[in-house]
Structure formats: structure tokens, C-alpha cells
Amino acid sequence: MRFATKAIRIGQDPDAAYQAAVNPIYQSSTFVWNSLDESDIPPIDYTRCANPNRSILQELIASLENGKYCTCFASGMAAIASAISTLKQGDNFLMASDIYGGTHRLMYKQMAQYGITTTEFDANDPGSIARVASPNTKMLIFETPTNPTLRVADIAAIVAEAKKLGIVTILDNTFASPYLQNGLDMGVDIVIHSTTKYIAGHSDIVGGCLITNDPVIANNVHEYVKIVGNQPSPFDCWLTVRGAKTLELRMQKHCSNALAIAQHLEKHPKIAKVFYPGLESAPDHDIAKKQMRGFGGMLSIDIKGTVADAKTVAESMKVFLLAESLGGVESLVAYPPLMSHAVMSEAERLKIGITPTMLRLSIGIEDPADLIEDLDQALAKIPLRQTAAV
């Protein structure tokens, strides 16, 4: 099956009881045993361990990522925490410098207290892995495109460098979605998503997932879920399956809208810089063309002016909603220094290109003309200045 067909058919046969075309929500914490015979233990007995709706979703997402095993979680951060759950005291973990603020916080504030050290590497320079790795380095994580600077890393090159050193690779594929990019096909060991974003796509659930082709990793993660109980609810799984059915159509619209808006803003006199890999001027445009099927629905802009100007633009939008998160059908504007990357210091943000005048745009599936008009009217609220952040 091809992508759009898999999204509608994989794991979604009519239910056995009534042949319903859409599977019901199994909103039950427990499932009945027929007997205490060890050969007759039911495949699903307790929702913390497994649930029919979760099984359907896991089979579906695994197929979309061309993977063998998928485990779903209550959030994207739960997926990342579960991916690194095999790390032990004394282990070292490599993290791309240009990374989501939540991942940064997990490693430096949580895992550090367990005796796990974190070292940063430059995902746009795969050779940096060997330079910063140590004999006790076990795993690394990176994302591409990155949040919120939209840099695109060469996945195959990173995998090649990591494999030389026996390092397990984790790719946060949230910004691309399974429709635009499949890391397992390029040798990545673990792919994770915040299913809150594009996979579910309607800003009505919080969830995460981990996909791998390695049975040992899959078993470890499954056992971890049973122990700590960080699984999603049956209803959230059902909603995510419903959202994933239209993932291909939505991503095509997200991509076309984002490209049109990026091209418009690139010429705007009040914009210092547009961050979008679909622009030919983008530093990673050629890599993005090589490993992605489209350039995604996320872009960031650097306002030419002051912090107050950037906040005025964000607060003046009418169609765009001022809110955290991304990947939904509605367009959102976010301010990374106070939202996704607030945990970082200003110096840390500046180091990876997050300026005080940056706004992140999650481009929805509305009419692009309305989105462009909304951006133009918001930008009209600030004066024309000659420089960027002051």
C-alpha cells in the first residue's frame, strides 16, 4: 500500500463484534479473562499494558514510518524519556545543540541528577560527533528540520558517523512528519514524534510515539511503558487514528501554504530573515531536497526591529492564533524565547540562532491569501526600521 492508503486501512479492519467501519473506543481499564489457564491468558488484559485502540494506532504509525515496531505514549516528551530509559549512571549522551527546549530541559535538569552526562554536537557538522564523543557515549538525539531555526541536518551522514562509534541514534521527526521524511529508511535506530502535532493534526490531543526496527529496543520500551504507565488514553489513540487518515492531504496543504508565505515574507521590508528550507536561499535547501518529499509547514521569521516590535506583530494577528504547539489545521504564531525555548538562557538561544525578535509560524491549511493578508496587516503595525534585534 502507498502512504494515503496505509493511513486509512492499516490496522483498521472492521471490528469483529459488529463490523463497524470505524473501530469503537475501548474505554475500559480492564479486560475479562476466560480462565486462569496460563495458555488462555488474553492478549490484552489491562489498559496500562495494552489497549485495542493503542494497538491500532501503533500498527498504523509503524507502517507510515516503514518500521516494524511502534510504541505510543502520553506525550512526545514521554517518548523521548522512554527512548533514553536504558541509559545508566556514568553514561554519556550526545544532544544536538539546535534542539527543542523540552529535550534540553530533560537532559540538563532531569537526567543529570541520575549521573548521566550530556554533551552537545553540531548536527550540521556530522564530523563533530567523533570530536565530542567519549568511550561511554551510548546514544545521540537530533531533529531535522530543527525547532525553531528550521535547519536541516544530513540524516545519513549523522547515522554513518554514529555507527562507527556504536552510538544509538534517535531522530525527532516531528517537524517533518512521516509523510515528508522516514529516518529508519536512512539507518536511524529510533524515530520519535510528538503525535500532538502533524500526525493527529487537530490540536485536540497530546501524545507521542517511538518507532524502531530493533526488537530489543522495542521490547525495552514496551516494558518501560508497563512499568511507569506513561501511555496515552484509548480516546486519544482513537482521535489520533482519525487525524492520521488525512495526514497526506494536510501535509500537502501545509507545505504549499508555507512555501507561498515564506516567499512573500522573504521580500518584506520589515523582515530581517525568513527561516524555511524550501527557499532556495536557505543554507540547507539542497539537503532538504535530497532527503525530504516536501519542505514542511513550519517557518520562522526574524523581525527587523525591536523585541517590542516582534511582540506587537504576534499580538496583532487575527487569523493566526498566538499559542504554543504546532502542526494543527489552524495557523499559530509562537514566541520561542517565552514558549518552546524559555528554559534556555538568552546566550544559549543566541548560540543556535534564536534571536529576541524571532517568531515561529505553524502554517495551517487555511486559504494562503488570508494568511498573507493577516501577516501584512500585523507587520503594518510596526515602523520600518533598518536593523534587526536591538
C-alpha positions in Angstrom: 0.0 0.0 0.0 1.0 3.6 -0.6 1.0 6.3 2.1 -2.5 7.6 1.8 -4.0 4.1 1.6 -2.0 2.9 4.6 -3.2 5.8 6.6 -6.8 4.7 6.1 -6.5 0.9 6.0 -3.6 -0.4 8.1 -4.8 -1.8 11.5 -8.3 -0.6 10.8 -10.3 -3.6 9.7 -13.9 -3.6 10.7 -14.4 -4.5 14.3 -15.1 -8.2 15.0 -18.3 -7.7 17.0 -20.4 -5.5 14.7 -18.3 -4.9 11.5 -18.2 -1.2 12.2 -16.2 0.6 9.5 -14.7 2.8 12.2 -13.4 0.9 15.2 -15.0 1.8 18.6 -13.3 3.4 21.5 -12.4 0.7 24.0 -12.8 2.9 27.0 -12.1 0.1 29.5 -9.4 -0.2 32.1 -9.6 -3.9 32.3 -10.5 -6.9 30.1 -12.0 -10.2 31.2 -10.1 -13.5 31.5 -11.9 -16.7 30.4 -9.9 -18.8 32.8 -6.7 -18.9 34.9 -5.1 -21.4 32.5 -1.7 -20.0 31.5 -2.4 -20.9 27.9 -5.6 -18.9 27.9 -4.2 -15.5 29.1 -5.9 -12.8 27.0 -3.7 -10.8 24.6 -5.0 -7.6 26.2 -5.9 -7.6 29.9 -5.2 -4.1 31.3 -5.0 -0.8 29.5 -1.8 0.3 31.2 -0.1 -2.6 29.4 -2.1 -2.6 26.1 -5.4 -1.4 24.7 -7.1 -2.2 21.3 -7.1 1.5 20.3 -3.4 1.8 21.1 -2.6 -1.3 19.2 -4.4 0.0 16.1 -2.5 3.3 16.3 0.8 1.7 16.8 0.4 -0.6 13.8 -0.7 2.4 11.7 2.2 4.7 12.7 4.8 1.9 12.3 3.5 1.4 8.7 3.7 5.1 7.9 7.3 5.2 9.1 8.2 2.0 7.3 9.1 0.5 10.7 8.4 -2.8 12.4 7.6 -1.7 15.9 5.8 1.3 17.4 5.0 2.3 21.0 2.7 5.2 21.8 2.9 7.5 24.8 1.0 10.2 26.6 3.3 12.9 25.1 6.2 13.5 22.8 8.4 14.1 25.8 7.3 10.8 27.3 8.5 9.2 24.0 12.0 10.8 24.3 12.3 9.9 28.0 11.4 6.3 27.2 13.9 6.2 24.3 16.7 7.0 26.7 15.4 4.9 29.6 18.2 2.3 29.2 20.9 4.9 30.0 22.7 4.2 33.3 24.8 6.2 35.7 28.1 7.1 34.1 26.8 7.0 30.5 27.2 9.9 28.2 24.5 11.2 25.8 25.1 13.4 22.8 22.5 16.0 22.0 22.3 18.3 19.0 22.8 21.9 20.1 19.9 23.0 18.0 17.2 21.1 19.8 13.7 21.5 21.3 13.7 23.2 24.7 11.9 20.3 26.3 14.6 17.9 25.3 17.3 20.4 26.6 15.5 20.6 29.9 15.1 16.8 30.2 18.8 16.1 29.8 20.3 19.0 31.8 17.7 19.2 34.6 16.4 15.7 35.0 18.9 13.1 33.6 21.9 15.0 35.1 20.8 14.0 38.6 21.0 10.4 37.7 24.7 10.7 36.8 24.1 10.8 33.0 26.2 13.5 31.3 25.1 15.3 28.2 27.5 16.7 25.5 26.3 18.8 22.6 27.3 18.3 19.0 26.6 20.3 15.8 24.1 18.3 13.7 25.1 20.4 10.7 28.6 19.1 11.1 28.4 15.3 11.4 32.2 15.1 12.0 31.6 16.9 15.3 30.2 13.6 16.7 33.6 11.9 16.7 35.2 15.0 18.1 33.0 15.2 21.2 32.1 11.6 21.8 33.7 9.6 24.6 34.1 5.9 25.2 31.0 6.0 27.5 28.7 7.7 24.9 25.7 5.5 24.3 23.1 7.5 22.4 22.6 10.7 20.5 19.5 12.7 19.6 18.9 15.3 16.8 16.0 16.8 15.0 15.6 17.9 11.4 14.1 20.3 10.5 15.0 21.9 13.8 12.8 23.9 16.1 12.6 26.8 15.5 15.5 27.7 13.2 14.5 25.1 10.5 18.0 23.9 9.9 18.1 20.6 8.0 20.7 18.0 9.0 22.1 15.2 6.8 20.5 12.2 8.4 22.5 9.6 6.5 25.8 11.3 7.4 24.9 11.5 11.1 24.0 7.9 11.1 27.2 6.9 9.4 29.3 8.8 12.0 27.4 7.4 14.9 27.6 3.8 13.7 31.4 4.0 13.5 31.3 4.6 17.3 28.5 2.2 18.2 26.2 5.1 19.2 22.4 4.5 19.0 20.7 7.3 17.0 17.4 9.0 17.9 15.7 11.3 15.3 12.9 13.6 16.4 10.9 13.7 13.2 8.0 15.8 14.5 8.5 18.8 12.2 8.7 16.7 9.0 6.0 14.0 9.9 6.2 10.5 8.4 4.8 11.9 5.1 7.8 14.0 4.3 10.7 12.0 5.8 11.4 8.5 7.1 14.5 8.3 9.2 14.5 4.5 9.6 15.0 4.2 5.8 18.2 6.2 6.3 19.5 4.0 9.1 18.3 5.8 12.2 17.7 3.4 15.1 14.8 5.2 16.8 12.4 7.7 15.3 10.1 9.7 17.7 7.2 12.1 17.1 5.0 14.3 19.2 1.8 12.9 17.8 0.2 16.0 19.2 1.4 17.8 16.1 1.0 16.7 12.5 0.1 13.0 13.0 -3.1 13.9 15.0 -3.2 17.3 13.4 -6.2 19.0 15.1 -4.8 20.4 18.3 -7.1 18.2 20.4 -4.8 15.5 21.9 -1.4 15.3 23.5 0.7 12.2 22.6 3.9 10.8 21.4 5.3 7.7 19.6 8.6 5.8 19.1 9.3 3.6 16.1 12.2 1.2 15.6 13.2 -1.8 13.6 15.2 -3.2 16.5 13.3 -5.9 18.5 15.5 -5.4 21.6 14.8 -1.6 21.7 11.1 -2.3 21.1 10.9 -4.8 23.9 12.8 -2.5 26.3 10.5 0.4 25.5 7.3 -1.7 25.8 8.4 -3.0 29.3 9.2 0.6 30.3 5.7 1.7 29.4 4.2 -1.1 31.5 6.4 -0.1 34.5 6.0 3.7 34.5 2.5 4.0 32.9 3.1 6.8 30.5 0.7 5.5 27.9 -2.0 7.5 26.1 -5.7 7.1 26.7 -7.9 5.0 24.4 -9.8 8.1 23.3 -6.6 10.0 22.5 -5.4 7.0 20.4 -8.8 6.9 18.6 -8.6 10.6 17.8 -5.0 10.2 16.6 -6.0 7.5 14.2 -8.8 9.7 12.9 -6.4 12.6 12.4 -3.8 10.4 10.7 -6.3 9.4 8.0 -5.9 12.8 6.3 -2.1 13.3 7.0 -1.1 13.2 3.4 -3.7 15.8 2.3 -3.0 18.1 5.2 0.8 17.9 4.7 0.5 18.8 1.1 -1.6 21.9 2.0 0.7 22.8 4.9 3.7 22.7 2.6 2.2 24.7 -0.3 0.9 27.4 2.1 4.2 27.6 3.9 6.2 28.0 0.7 3.9 30.7 -0.5 4.1 32.6 2.8 7.9 32.2 3.0 8.4 33.5 -0.5 6.2 36.5 0.3 7.9 37.3 3.6 11.4 37.0 2.2 10.6 40.1 0.2 9.0 42.0 3.0 10.9 45.2 4.1 10.2 44.6 7.8 11.5 41.0 7.9 15.3 40.6 8.5 15.3 36.9 7.8 13.0 34.0 6.9 13.9 30.5 8.1 12.4 27.9 5.7 14.2 25.1 4.0 12.0 25.4 0.9 13.6 28.8 0.0 16.5 28.5 -2.4 18.4 30.9 -0.2 18.1 28.6 2.8 21.5 27.2 3.8 20.2 23.6 3.8 18.0 23.7 0.8 19.9 21.1 -1.2 19.9 18.6 1.7 16.2 19.2 2.3 15.5 18.4 -1.4 17.6 15.2 -1.1 16.0 13.7 1.9 12.5 15.2 2.2 9.4 14.9 0.0 8.5 18.5 0.8 9.7 21.3 2.9 7.1 21.3 5.7 4.6 23.6 7.3 6.9 25.4 9.8 8.8 28.6 9.3 10.3 31.3 11.5 10.9 35.0 10.9 13.2 37.5 12.4 11.5 40.9 12.7 13.6 43.9 11.6 13.3 46.0 14.7 12.9 45.6 18.5 11.6 43.0 20.8 8.5 45.2 21.3 8.0 45.2 17.5 8.1 41.4 17.4 5.5 41.2 20.2 3.3 43.8 18.5 3.3 41.7 15.3 2.5 38.5 17.3 -0.3 40.1 19.2 -1.8 41.9 16.2 -2.6 38.8 14.2 -6.3 37.9 13.6 -6.2 34.6 11.7 -3.1 33.3 13.3 -3.6 32.3 16.9 -1.0 33.3 19.5 -0.3 29.9 21.1 2.3 27.2 21.8 2.3 24.0 19.8 2.2 23.4 16.1 1.1 21.1 13.3 -2.6 21.6 13.6 -5.0 22.7 10.9 -5.1 26.2 12.3 -2.2 28.6 11.9 -0.3 29.6 15.1 2.3 32.2 15.9 4.7 31.5 18.8 7.4 33.4 20.5 10.3 30.9 21.2 12.1 32.9 23.9 8.9 32.7 26.1 7.5 29.5 24.8 9.3 26.5 23.3 12.8 27.5 24.4 12.1 29.5 27.5 14.2 27.0 29.6 17.4 28.1 27.8 19.3 31.2 28.7 19.4 34.1 26.2 23.1 33.2 25.5 22.2 29.6 24.7 19.4 30.7 22.4 21.5 33.2 20.6 24.2 30.5 20.1 21.7 28.4 18.0 20.2 31.4 16.2 17.1 32.1 18.3 17.0 35.9 18.5 14.8 38.1 20.7 12.9 39.2 17.6 12.1 35.7 16.3 8.6 34.5 15.7 7.7 30.9 14.8 4.8 30.3 12.5 3.0 27.0 12.2 1.2 27.3 8.9 -2.2 25.8 8.8 -4.5 24.7 5.9 -6.5 28.0 5.6 -6.5 29.9 2.4 -3.0 31.3 1.9 -4.2 34.7 0.8 -5.9 35.1 4.1 -2.8 34.2 6.0 -0.6 36.6 3.9 -3.1 39.4 4.4 -3.1 38.7 8.2 0.7 38.8 8.3 0.8 42.0 6.3 -1.7 43.8 8.5 0.2 42.8 11.6 3.5 43.9 10.2 1.9 47.2 9.2 1.5 47.9 13.0 5.3 48.4 13.4 7.6 51.1 12.0 10.0 50.4 9.1 13.5 50.0 10.7 16.9 49.4 9.2 18.2 46.8 11.6 17.2 43.6 13.4 17.1 43.0 17.1 18.1 45.8 19.5 
